[in-house]
């Protein structure tokens, strides 16, 4: 566990925290905010968001940062741990009237020192394409709000494309746009393309190419966030109805889904190798879901209010090879490089296959540590380690180890290399009564395995080395191309013949009698703050919602608390006065932001240039 740092009082803001790899320090001179540095009155405003892009500037300061505060949008050179932030001269500053920025995203493929493409979503439903370097506004999409009148909750460029982008709204719909197309002067007409369990995909009927190319309707209620897999082939969606749904993006097919323990899901992210998804939301938990097995493998409890952001740290995620190099195709350097970054579909697919081969070899277990973080409305930052005793519980207990990646304190490791130090922890071998929900929905008729007497908090449920019905990504879903234009995606991508439906498991008869008592007891861990009236209003759900929750609780979609391992955070620190809305992991630091409008830089161990505040410098 982390040592206390930056204060002794429980409610005091922490300015540093300690992990196994060293001390993370808050750099006060690298704090970005509005130029006057006055805390923002966040009442009634949309969350502060931050986007980064690298423009490959020859000066060595290639990082650019964009953040929104209220009605304002700022674009700066980001100097991180190197130099003090200069807030007096933003590259671009915009103040909007009648609407507020809610989210934004850079296109990394087209970014240069002279031009960047930035998408900005707004509370009234519009999406704007701007170039903050040239200070130009290229296009405004959904200008007349004929496509969707609700708030934009998430906007992302489609990976590998220079022209396609996806926009989610609080209406529960997503729209695929092409920057080359116009939106038309009348409301679009749609034709059903594909339909499945609680989702549908429509094409836009038009004689000429126009936006949107596609409309997705997903679940019930707002679609709060979506995230593309590292290879760009799959799309994970977190909805207000509490469901995580994962789709094959090109084929518009449902790969699998999961239900939150309580309330809506607010955030979602993928592991760097695309094998795991972490989601967080109104149940105050972080939930780890296996992409290959389509099941919940762990939950993390450390927050005292809603979890607003989850993110994987690719720099401290490591895979230690326990096998001779000759047993698998490809070099170890290639393998490590692919695990560190899922940058590109071919590389990500290769890492998928190699991980699958290694994990299925029981004789020589692979040592794995995934680091991810979360921030929430409780103003706390939590860091979590997902280790092999959770991921591969079927291995003999004598061989189950916890490996922690230790970063270099002087310089970052070379590309494709990982510096790791292994520490052995005692694994509890005692057991508890319960059932194991490890089978895929397609094999729901198989009897669940019995458990030992106690379920250790750091261990997962035992299951067979080859879980029944475990699914793998299908190769027929295709890939996106940067040259894709207009409606060509419809002609080439949607050739799949059927929609894979995810069957819902029914509750076991023995559990029906004790459901009401367990349901009430497990919901008591919400720690909901009485000061937030909007949270209380949303918690008063209808009878229908309660009935739906009752159907999923205790199934593989939503295992009970005692049926999956409970992770404890490595770090759990209060780092802000207002609710946290941003967590981004960079190579030499991590970045957080709160609703007061302050964007903070935390230097990784050994990355602090000087402990003295640096004077502001102008680039």
N, C-alpha and C positions, 0 to 999 in steps of 0.2 A: 504494500500500500504506500501511497505517496506521503511524504513528510509534509507537515504544515509549513507554509511559506507565505511571507508577506503580511503577517498579522496573527494575533493570538485570539482575538474575539471571533466568535462564531459568525457574526454578521458582518465582519470586516471584509472589505474587498481584497482578494489575494493578488499580489503582483508577481508571484512566481510559484511554481510547483515542481515537485521532484518525481521522476519516474526512474525505472531501472537504467535507462540510458543516460540519465543526468538531469540537470535543472533547466527548465524552461523559464525564461524571464520576459516580463512585459517591458517593451521599449516605449517609454513615454514620449520620446522625441519622434517616434514613427507613427504617431496617432493621426489618422486622417478624419476630418470632420468638415463641417461648414467653416469658412474662413474665420469667422468671429469666435469659433470654438464654444459658443454658448449652447448649453444642452437644449435639445429640441423638445418641445411640448408634443408628446406622441399621442395624445388623446385623439381618437378617431382617425388616426393616420395608418396608412399601409405599412407593412414591415419594411425596415431598412434592408436592402439587398446589396451584394457586392459581386462584381464580375471582373475577371482578370483576362488579359491577353498579352502575348509576347510578340513584339513587332520586329524582333531580330535587329535591334538598333546596334550599330557598330560601336557606339560609345560605351556599351556594357550595361546601359540602363534600358533594357528592352521591354520591361514590364510596364503595363498600363492598367490603371484601376478605374472602375466606374462604380459609383454608389448613388443611391437615391435617398433623400431625406425629405419627407413631406412632399411638397410640390416641386422640389428642386432635384436636379440631376447634375452630378459633377464627374469630370473626367480629368485625371491627374497622371503624371509620371509616378510610378510606384518605386520608391527607393529602398523599401524593406529594411533590412538590418544594416545596410551600407551607409546611408546618409539620412539626415534629418528630413522630415517632410516639410515641404514649402507649400503652405495653403494659400499664400497670397496671390498666386498666379495659376489658377487652373487652366488646363489646355482648353477646356470647354465647360460652360455652365449654362444650364437651361432652367427656366422657371415656367411651369405650366399653369394655365388657368382653366378652371372648370373640371379638371381631372387630375389624377395623381399617378406617377409611375409606380408600378407594382412589382415588376421583374424585368430582367434584361439579360442579353447573352451576346457575346462576340463570336464572329466566325473566324476560327483560327486559320483556316485554309487561305483566306484572302487578305489577312492582316499584313501590312507592310509599315515601314516608318512614315510613309506619306499618306496612307489611307487605311481605315478599318471599317468594317461593317458591324454596326451595333443595332440589335433589335430591342425595342422597349415596349413592354406591355403596360396598359393603363387600366385604371379602375372603372372607366366607362366602357371598356371593351375594345378600344382601338389598339393597333400595333403600328409602331413607327420604325422605319429604317433610317438611321442617321449615320453620318460620318463625323465623329467629334474632332478628328484631326483637321479635315477640310472645313469643319463647321457647316456641313451641308445636311439638309433633310432630303433624302432621296424619295421616299414614298410613305404614304399613310394607308394602311390596310384597315378594312372595316370602318372606314371614316364615317359613313352614315349609320353605322351600327345595324345594318341590314342582315349581317351574318349572325351576330350574337351581341346582345345588349348587356351581358353580365361581365363582371370583373375578370380580367386576365390574371390567372393564378400562376402560370408557368409558360415560358417561351424558350425554345431550344432550336438551334440549327440541327438539321438531320446530319448525323456523322457522315463525313466523306462527300458532302454536297455543298456546292457554292451557292445554290439557289433555293433549295427546299428548306422550309422550317415548319415546326409544329407548335401550335398554340393551344393551351388548355384554359377553360373558363370555369367560373364557379357554377355555371349551369350544368356541369357534368359532361360537357362536350369538348372534343378536341378537333382542331381543323388543320389540315395540311395545306400550306401555301407554297406558291412559287413566286419569287420576287419579280420574275419577268412578266407575270400576268396581272391584269387589273381585277378589281372586285366587282365591277358591274354596277349599274344604276338601279337595279331592282333586286329584290330578295331572291336568293338562289333557290332552285328547285332540285330536289334530291331523288336519287333512285337507289333502292336497296342493293348493296353489293354482297354483303355477308352478314350473317346474324348468328349469335350464340347465346350462351347463358348470361343474361344481364349485360349484353353489349350488342351493338350493331354498327356496321360501317356502310356509309352511303357515298355514292359518287355524285358529283354536281352535273346536272343535265344542262348542257349548253351547246349551241352550235359552234361557238368559238371558245378558245381557251380562256378560262377565267378562274378566279379564286372563289371559294376554296376548291382544291382538287378532291379532297375527301372530308367527310364529317364522321367522326367517331362519337358515339354516345356510350358512356361507360358507367355502369352502376347507377346508384341513386344518390342525389345530392352533389355537392361540389366535387370536382376533380382537383385535389389540392396540389399535387406535384407528380411529375413523371420523370423518368430517367432512362436513357438509352444504355444498353449493355456496352461493355468496352469494344466489342466487335461491331456494334451498331445494328445487329440483327434482331434484338429483342427490346421490348419496351415494358418497363415496370411502372404501374400506375397506382398511386395512393389516393383513395377516395374517402369522402366524408361518411359513406356508409360503412366504413371500417374494413373494407376489403382491399388487399393488395392483389392486383391482377397483372399477370405477365403474359404479353402477347408476342408472337412472331410478327415483327412489324410489317415486312413486305407481304406476307400471306394473310395478315389480319386474323391469325388463329390464336386461340387461348391456349397457352402452354400450361398454366397452373394458377392457383390462387390461394390466398390465406386470409383469415379473418382476425382482426385485432381482438384483444381480450375485452376491451370495452371502448366505446366511442369511436370517433373517426380517426383515420390515419392522415397525418399531416406531412410526412416527409419520407423519402426513400432514396437509397443509393446502392450501387453495385460494388462488389469487391473488385480489385484490379484485374483478376483473372476471370471474372464473370461467373464464378461458381456459387457465390452467396449474395443474398440481398438482405439489407438491414432496413427496417421501417420503424418509424416512431410516430406517436400521436397522443391522443387524449387519455389513454390508459396509463400514462406516465412511464411506459416501458419502451425499451428497444427490443425488437424481435428479429431474430436471425432466421432466415428461410433459405433452405437448400434449393438451388435452381435445378439440379439434376434429379433430386429425389422428390421435389415438390412437397416439402414438409417443413414444419417448424423444428429447428434443432436446438434452439436456446432462446431464453429471454433475459434481458438485463434490467435490474431494478436499482436505480440510484437517484433518479429525478423525483422531485416532489410536486411537479406540475407538468403540464403538457410539454412533450418533446417537439421542438420546432425544426431542428436540423440534425441529420445524421450524415457522416462522411467517413470514408476509408482513408487511412494514411498510407499511401503507396510507398513512402520512404521507410517505414518501419514494418511493413508487411514482408515476410520472408518465407522461402521454402528451402529447407536444408536437405540436400540429397543424401539419402542413406544407402543408395544402391551403387554398384559399380557402373561407371559411365557406359560400358559396352552393352549393358542390358537394354538400353533404350536408344532409339534413333535420335540423332542430333547431339550437339555438344552441350556440356553443362552450362557453358557461358551463354549459349543461345537460350537455353531453358530459363536461367535466372533472369536474363534480359526480358523475356516474354512475361514472366511472372510480375516483374516490377512495373511494367507498363503494358496495358492491353491496347496499345496504340496501333490500330489497323486490324482489319478483319482476319487476314491470313495469319498474322502473328498470334492473334487471340485464339483462333481456332486451333492452331498448333499447340498452344499452351493448354487448351482444354483437353486435347487428346492425351498429351503427355501426363498431365495431372491425373487423368482418369486411369492411365496405365499404372502409374506409381501407387495410387491409392488402393487399387485392387490387388496389389501384391502384399499379401499378409506377412510373408516371410521377412520383408525388409520395410518397416514402416517409414513413411515420409515425415519429417519434422516440419511443422507448419505453424506460423504465428501470423494472424491477421490483426492489425491494430485499426480500430475505428473510434471515432469520437462522436459526441452528441452534445447539443446545447438546448436549453429549454426556457420556458417562461418563468422558471424558478431562479433565473439568473446564474445557473450553475453550468460549468463545463465538466463533462465526464469523459474519461478515456477508458477504453475496454480492450482486452486482449482475448482473441478467439483462438484457442490452441487445440492441439491434436487430441487431447483427452475429450474434447467436446465433438470434434469433427469425426474422429475414428474410434468410437467407444468400443467397437467390436474387437479391438486389439487386446492381447493379454495385458492385464493390469501391471505386470512386472515390467512391461515394455512401454507403458504409457508415461510420457514425459511432457513437461511444459517447457517450451523453448522460447526465450525472449530475445528479440533482436536488439542489439546494442549499437547505436550509431557511433560513428567516429567523432571524437570530440575536436578534431583538428581540421579535417577536410572530408568532403563527401566521398563515398566510395566510387570507384570507377564504374563506368557503365557495364551492366551485366554482372557485377560482383556484389556480394552481400557480406557484411561483417556481422557475425552472430556469436553470441555466447550462450551456451546451454546451461540451464540450471534445473536440477532434478527436484521435483516436489513430491511429497508423499501423497499417494492416491488412496482415498477411502474405499475399501473393498466391501464394506458392509452393505446391506440392501434393504428395500421397502416393498410393501405391497402396492401393486398398481398394474397398469396395462401399458403396453408399448404400441404407440400408433405410428409404426414405421412403414407400413405397407402403402403403396400408391393407391389412389382412388379406384383405379381399374381393377384392383385385386382386393376390394373391400370385404370379400367373403372369407379371406384367410383369417384364421384365429390369431389374435394378438399374442405376443410373447409375454410371459410373466416376468416380473421384476424381482430382484433381491429385496431385502428388508428395509434398507434406507437408501435414498437417492442423494448422493453427495452433491453439494451445491456447485462443485466445479466439474462434475462429470455428466456426460450425457447418458441416455438410456442405452442399454445393450441391445444390439440387433445383429442380424446375420450379416456376413461380409458382403453379400450381394442382395440388397433389399429388393423384395419382389415389386415388380412394376416400375422400378426406377427408370425415369425417362431421360433421354439425351436430346440435345438440340438436333433438329432435322436439317439436313443439308439443302432441302428443296426450297427453303424460304428465300434464297437469293441474297443479293447485296445491293446497296445503293451506289450510284455512280455520280460523280461530280458533274457529269455532262447531262444528267437527266433534266429534261425540259418539259414544261407544259403538262399535258395529261398522259405522257408516255409511261409514267409509273403505273397507271391503271392498266395499260395494255400488257406490260411485261411482268408486273409483280404479282398480280392477283390471279394465279392459275391454280392455286391449291384446290383440291376437290372437296374437302370437307372441313368442318370446324371441330377441333378436338374438344369435347366437352368434359368438364371436370365434375364427376359425380359427387354429390354431398353424402357423407356418411351419416347414418342415423345414430342416435344415442343408444348405448347398450341398455337393455331393460333394467339391469340392476342399478343403473345410474339415474333413471328417471325419478325414482322416489326421493333421492337426496339432492335433486338438482336445485330446487328452490333455495335450500339452505346453503349449498356450496356457492350458488350464484351470488347470493347476498354477501356471503363472507368474503369471497374473492374480489368483489367490487369495492370493498371497504378500503382497499389499499390505494385508492385514487389520490389521496392527499390533495383534494381540490381546495383551492383558496377561496374563502368566502368573500374576498374583496373584489373578485372579478365577476361582475354581473353578467357579462356576455357568456362566460363559461357556464354559469348556473343555468342560463336560459337554454343553452344547447344541450345540457345534460338531462333536461326534462323531456325525455324521448317518448314517443307514442307507444301504445300497446303492441302495435304491429312490429316496431323495431325490437321490442323486448322479446316478442315471440320468435323473431328471426335469430336473435342472439341465443335464445334457448336451444334452437335447433343445431347451432354450430358448436356451442360450448361442449367440450369433451370429445369432439371428433378431431380428425387429422387437420381440418381447416383451422380449428382453434382448440388446441389441447388445454386441459386444465393446468393450473399453476404447478401442481405436484407431478405432472406427467413429463415435464421437460426440465432440463437443468436451468438453474437461475444463476446468471453471471453477476459478479460484484465488480464495480468499477475500480480500475487501478488508481484513478484520480477522480475526485468529486469536489470541485472548488467553486465558491461563489466569486465571480470575476466581474460583475457589473451591478449597477443600481437598477437598471431596467431590464426587461426580458430580452434574452439573446435571440438573434435572428439570423446569424451567419456563422459558419464554421468552414474554413477552407484550409487544406494542408498544402503548403508549398515546400520546396526543397530545403530551404534554410530557416523556415519559420512556419507558424500557423497563424491564421487571421480570424479574428472574431469581430462581431459588431452587435451593438445593442440598439434598442429602440430610441435611445437618446440621440442617436446619430453619430456615435463614436466608433471608428473602425480601428481596432487595436492589433498590433503586431507582437507576437510572442516568439522570441528567438529560440531556436532549437539549442540543445546543449552544445557548447563550444562554438556557437555561431555569433556570439555577441562581440562586435568590434571593439566597443568601449563601454564601460559602465557609466561614463560621464555623459550627460545630455549634450548632443552635438548642436551647434548653432545652425539655424536655418540657412540653407544654400539654394541658390537658384540654378537650375540646369542651363 
